[in-house]
């Protein structure tokens, strides 16, 4: 059992509030431990909570609200792909109601566009080109790109 976060919707007066709570859920990938995992996840949860509070039309053109299910799925994906050397990603709303998750390191970018649960596209730099590919249920390719992005950004070890 791994402690993961989930979104719980609560109704208070006439406003909708979303908050994060803990629960134990079986996970096939096991516990993710990193040097500052708690701070990393706290930053992600805080950003998702802010994005969930955006009203319909937040972009001035009628963009839909971010769905709770999309935020929950994004959080679960980020927990699964987290790497010890990775920084917390920038998370932005998409005008379609989805979320964009972005990392930048070593002069390269890696972007996940998450339209809804299980609907993801990954964009990454390869040479001088940006490659776009759909991501299915198997996210090992995303994990490899995160590892490569931040491994390449680490300083080389000093010789003894």
C-alpha positions in Angstrom: 0.0 0.0 0.0 1.2 3.5 -0.9 0.0 6.7 0.5 -1.3 8.7 -2.5 -3.4 11.8 -2.6 -6.9 12.1 -4.0 -9.2 15.0 -4.5 -12.3 15.2 -2.4 -15.1 17.5 -3.4 -17.0 19.3 -0.7 -19.9 21.6 -0.8 -19.9 24.7 1.4 -22.7 27.2 1.1 -23.0 27.9 -2.7 -19.3 27.6 -3.5 -17.5 24.4 -4.6 -14.3 23.7 -2.8 -11.7 21.0 -3.6 -9.2 19.8 -1.1 -6.6 17.1 -1.0 -6.8 14.2 1.5 -4.8 11.1 2.0 -5.9 7.5 1.5 -4.1 4.1 1.1 -4.5 2.7 -2.3 -2.8 -0.4 -3.8 -0.1 0.7 -6.3 1.8 -1.5 -8.6 4.9 0.8 -8.8 5.5 1.0 -5.1 6.4 3.9 -2.9 8.2 6.9 -4.5 10.9 8.2 -2.2 13.0 11.2 -3.1 15.2 13.6 -1.3 12.5 16.3 -1.1 9.4 14.4 -2.3 7.0 16.0 0.1 7.9 19.6 -0.9 7.7 18.6 -4.6 4.2 17.1 -4.2 3.1 20.0 -2.0 4.0 22.4 -4.8 2.1 20.3 -7.3 -1.0 20.0 -5.1 -1.0 23.7 -4.4 -0.8 24.6 -8.1 -3.6 22.1 -8.9 -5.8 23.5 -6.2 -5.3 27.0 -7.6 -6.1 25.8 -11.2 -9.2 24.0 -10.0 -10.6 27.3 -8.6 -10.5 29.0 -12.0 -14.0 29.8 -13.2 -15.5 29.0 -16.5 -14.2 31.5 -19.0 -11.0 32.1 -17.1 -9.2 32.9 -20.4 -11.7 35.5 -21.5 -13.0 33.2 -24.3 -15.2 30.7 -22.5 -12.7 28.1 -21.6 -14.2 25.3 -19.4 -13.2 24.8 -15.8 -10.5 22.3 -15.1 -12.2 19.0 -14.3 -11.4 17.5 -10.9 -10.8 14.1 -12.6 -8.2 15.7 -14.9 -6.4 17.2 -11.9 -6.5 13.9 -10.0 -5.2 12.0 -13.0 -2.4 14.6 -13.4 -1.4 14.3 -9.8 -1.3 10.5 -10.1 0.9 10.7 -13.3 3.3 13.1 -11.6 3.6 10.8 -8.6 4.4 7.9 -10.9 7.0 9.8 -13.0 8.7 11.7 -10.2 12.5 11.3 -10.2 14.8 12.2 -7.3 16.7 14.9 -9.3 13.6 16.4 -11.0 12.2 19.8 -10.1 8.5 20.4 -9.7 7.0 21.1 -13.1 5.2 24.2 -14.2 1.5 23.4 -14.5 -0.8 25.6 -16.6 -4.4 25.4 -17.7 -5.2 24.7 -21.3 -8.1 26.6 -23.0 -9.6 23.1 -23.7 -10.0 22.5 -20.0 -6.9 20.3 -19.8 -3.6 20.8 -18.1 -0.1 21.4 -19.4 2.8 20.1 -17.3 6.3 21.4 -18.3 9.9 20.8 -17.2 12.9 22.7 -18.5 16.5 21.7 -17.8 19.8 21.6 -19.7 18.4 23.8 -22.5 15.7 21.2 -23.2 11.9 21.1 -22.5 9.5 18.2 -21.8 5.8 18.9 -22.0 2.8 16.7 -21.1 -0.6 17.9 -22.4 -3.3 16.2 -20.4 -6.8 16.8 -21.9 -8.6 14.4 -19.6 -7.7 11.2 -17.7 -5.8 8.8 -20.0 -5.6 11.3 -22.8 -2.0 12.6 -22.9 0.5 13.9 -25.4 4.2 14.3 -24.7 6.3 16.8 -26.5 10.1 16.7 -26.1 13.2 18.0 -27.7 15.3 15.7 -29.8 18.2 17.4 -31.5 16.8 20.5 -33.1 13.3 19.2 -33.4 10.3 18.9 -31.1 8.8 15.4 -31.1 5.1 15.0 -30.3 3.7 11.6 -29.4 0.6 10.2 -27.7 1.1 8.6 -24.3 -0.9 5.5 -23.4 -1.4 3.7 -20.1 2.3 2.7 -20.1 4.2 5.9 -19.0 7.7 4.4 -19.0 8.7 6.5 -22.0 7.8 9.6 -20.0 9.8 8.4 -17.1 12.8 7.8 -19.3 12.6 11.3 -20.7 12.3 12.9 -17.2 15.3 10.8 -16.1 17.3 11.9 -19.2 16.3 15.5 -18.9 17.4 15.9 -15.3 20.4 13.5 -15.5 21.8 15.6 -18.3 21.3 18.7 -16.2 23.3 17.4 -13.2 26.9 18.5 -12.9 29.5 15.9 -13.8 31.1 14.1 -10.7 34.4 15.4 -9.7 37.4 13.2 -10.2 39.2 12.0 -7.0 
